[in-house]
Amino acid sequence: MQTIPDLAIPEVKPAFELYRGTLRQKVSPRWTHARLQFALATILDAWAGDRGRVGTEWRFYFIERAGAPSSSLVPDVAYLSYERLAKHPQEAAERPTIAPDIAVEIVSPDDRTVDVAEKVELYLAYGTAYVIVVDPQAVSVAIHEPNREVRVISQSGSIAVADDFHLDLKALFSPDR
């Protein structure tokens, strides 16, 4: 882990994120977003077990490298493996300076497509293995991985994310969930 630079990010809700050198406030979530965030965190936490930590609205710091300015993103849901945490997981997990292993972004109606794409690129550039983009309006999930084609599933069915981690879209988007 590296030392976190002072990025002058205001600590307010909804959170501000810093990427491309610009502070951008996240969109205020609505019920559908909150429901999907809770469901995905629950599913991911059950899968993670004792392999790592899962959190919602957990801030990650990406330290400047190769001329790219430092950034900070707050994924809707994130998983960070114990394997990638430092020797002191509690301290390192509070303000990680590495990208999560899995980042989930749930698209809100006011989100700009270009902003979501830029965040996906940033996660992948800093070491995230899987970026899951959930679009409630399209009832779809896209899985982004480094150097692989984007995998998209919509409406129903199941998609394998990693190892034994699968998402069942019919259950995820069920109105009864």
C-alpha positions as CSV (number, residue, x, y, z in Angstrom):
1,M,0.0,0.0,0.0
2,Q,1.1,3.5,-0.7
3,T,0.5,6.8,1.2
4,I,-2.7,8.5,0.2
5,P,-2.1,11.9,-1.2
6,D,-4.3,14.8,-0.1
7,L,-6.7,15.0,-3.0
8,A,-9.0,17.5,-1.4
9,I,-12.1,15.4,-2.0
10,P,-15.1,16.7,0.1
11,E,-16.6,14.0,2.3
12,V,-20.3,14.5,1.5
13,K,-23.2,12.3,0.3
14,P,-23.5,11.5,-2.5
15,A,-19.8,11.0,-2.7
16,F,-17.4,12.9,-5.0
17,E,-15.1,10.9,-7.3
18,L,-11.9,12.2,-8.8
19,Y,-10.9,11.1,-12.3
20,R,-9.4,12.8,-15.3
21,G,-8.3,15.4,-12.9
22,T,-11.9,16.5,-12.2
23,L,-14.1,16.1,-9.2
24,R,-17.5,14.7,-10.1
25,Q,-20.3,14.0,-7.6
26,K,-22.0,10.7,-7.9
27,V,-25.7,10.7,-8.8
28,S,-28.1,10.5,-5.9
29,P,-29.4,7.0,-5.9
30,R,-33.1,6.0,-6.2
31,W,-34.9,2.9,-4.8
32,T,-34.1,0.6,-7.8
33,H,-30.4,1.5,-7.5
34,A,-30.5,1.0,-3.7
35,R,-32.2,-2.4,-4.1
36,L,-29.8,-3.6,-6.7
37,Q,-26.8,-2.4,-4.6
38,F,-28.1,-4.3,-1.6
39,A,-28.8,-7.4,-3.6
40,L,-25.4,-7.4,-5.3
41,A,-23.5,-6.7,-2.0
42,T,-25.4,-9.6,-0.4
43,I,-24.6,-12.0,-3.4
44,L,-21.0,-10.9,-3.5
45,D,-20.5,-11.2,0.2
46,A,-21.9,-14.7,0.3
47,W,-19.5,-15.6,-2.5
48,A,-16.5,-13.9,-0.9
49,G,-16.8,-15.7,2.4
50,D,-13.4,-15.7,4.0
51,R,-11.6,-14.7,0.8
52,G,-11.9,-10.9,1.3
53,R,-14.0,-7.9,2.1
54,V,-17.1,-6.6,0.4
55,G,-18.4,-3.1,0.9
56,T,-20.8,-0.5,-0.6
57,E,-19.8,3.1,-1.3
58,W,-16.2,2.2,-0.3
59,R,-13.6,4.8,-1.5
60,F,-10.5,3.5,-3.3
61,Y,-7.4,5.7,-4.1
62,F,-5.4,5.2,-7.3
63,I,-2.0,6.8,-6.9
64,E,-0.4,8.8,-9.7
65,R,1.6,6.7,-12.1
66,A,3.0,7.1,-15.6
67,G,1.9,10.7,-15.8
68,A,-1.8,9.9,-15.0
69,P,-3.0,12.0,-12.1
70,S,-4.1,10.4,-8.9
71,S,-7.8,9.4,-8.8
72,S,-10.4,8.2,-6.4
73,L,-13.5,6.1,-7.1
74,V,-16.3,5.0,-5.0
75,P,-17.9,1.9,-6.6
76,D,-21.4,1.0,-5.7
77,V,-20.2,-2.4,-4.5
78,A,-16.6,-3.6,-4.2
79,Y,-14.7,-6.8,-3.3
80,L,-11.1,-6.7,-2.2
81,S,-9.3,-10.0,-1.6
82,Y,-7.3,-10.6,1.6
83,E,-4.5,-11.8,-0.7
84,R,-4.1,-8.3,-2.2
85,L,-4.4,-6.4,1.2
86,A,-1.3,-5.5,3.0
87,K,0.0,-7.2,6.2
88,H,-2.4,-5.2,8.3
89,P,-5.8,-5.8,6.5
90,Q,-7.9,-3.6,8.9
91,E,-5.8,-0.5,8.4
92,A,-5.2,-1.1,4.7
93,A,-8.9,-1.9,4.0
94,E,-10.1,1.4,5.5
95,R,-8.5,3.5,2.8
96,P,-7.1,1.2,0.1
97,T,-4.6,2.5,-2.4
98,I,-5.2,-0.4,-4.8
99,A,-8.1,-1.1,-7.0
100,P,-10.7,-3.6,-5.9
101,D,-10.6,-7.1,-7.3
102,I,-14.3,-6.6,-8.3
103,A,-16.0,-3.3,-8.8
104,V,-19.7,-2.9,-9.4
105,E,-21.2,0.2,-11.0
106,I,-25.0,0.5,-11.2
107,V,-26.1,2.9,-13.9
108,S,-28.4,5.6,-12.8
109,P,-30.7,7.4,-15.2
110,D,-28.7,10.6,-14.9
111,D,-25.3,8.9,-15.4
112,R,-23.4,9.8,-18.5
113,T,-22.3,6.9,-20.6
114,V,-18.8,8.5,-21.1
115,D,-18.3,8.8,-17.3
116,V,-19.2,5.1,-16.7
117,A,-16.8,4.1,-19.5
118,E,-14.0,6.2,-18.1
119,K,-14.5,4.7,-14.7
120,V,-14.4,1.2,-16.1
121,E,-11.1,2.0,-18.0
122,L,-9.6,3.4,-14.8
123,Y,-10.5,0.4,-12.7
124,L,-9.0,-2.0,-15.3
125,A,-5.9,0.2,-15.7
126,Y,-5.2,0.0,-11.9
127,G,-5.7,-3.7,-11.5
128,T,-9.4,-4.5,-11.1
129,A,-10.0,-8.0,-12.5
130,Y,-13.8,-7.6,-13.1
131,V,-15.9,-4.5,-13.5
132,I,-19.6,-5.3,-13.4
133,V,-21.8,-2.6,-14.9
134,V,-25.5,-3.1,-14.1
135,D,-28.1,-1.2,-16.2
136,P,-31.5,-1.4,-14.5
137,Q,-33.2,0.3,-17.5
138,A,-31.9,-2.2,-20.0
139,V,-32.1,-5.0,-17.5
140,S,-28.6,-6.0,-18.4
141,V,-25.2,-6.8,-16.9
142,A,-21.9,-6.2,-18.6
143,I,-18.7,-7.8,-17.4
144,H,-15.5,-6.0,-18.2
145,E,-12.1,-7.7,-17.8
146,P,-8.6,-6.6,-18.8
147,N,-7.7,-7.6,-22.4
148,R,-11.0,-9.4,-23.0
149,E,-14.2,-8.7,-24.9
150,V,-17.0,-7.3,-22.8
151,R,-19.6,-10.0,-22.0
152,V,-23.2,-8.8,-21.8
153,I,-26.3,-10.6,-20.7
154,S,-29.8,-9.2,-20.6
155,Q,-33.3,-9.9,-19.5
156,S,-32.7,-13.4,-17.9
157,G,-30.2,-16.1,-17.6
158,S,-27.0,-16.4,-15.6
159,I,-23.5,-15.1,-16.3
160,A,-20.3,-16.4,-14.7
161,V,-18.2,-13.5,-13.4
162,A,-15.3,-15.3,-11.7
163,D,-14.6,-18.8,-10.5
164,D,-17.8,-19.9,-8.7
165,F,-19.3,-16.4,-8.8
166,H,-22.4,-16.2,-11.0
167,L,-25.2,-13.7,-11.4
168,D,-28.7,-14.8,-12.1
169,L,-30.4,-11.9,-13.8
170,K,-33.9,-13.1,-13.4
171,A,-33.4,-13.2,-9.6
172,L,-31.4,-10.0,-9.5
173,F,-34.0,-8.0,-11.3
174,S,-37.0,-9.7,-9.8
175,P,-39.5,-7.1,-8.5
176,D,-39.9,-9.3,-5.4
177,R,-36.3,-9.0,-4.4
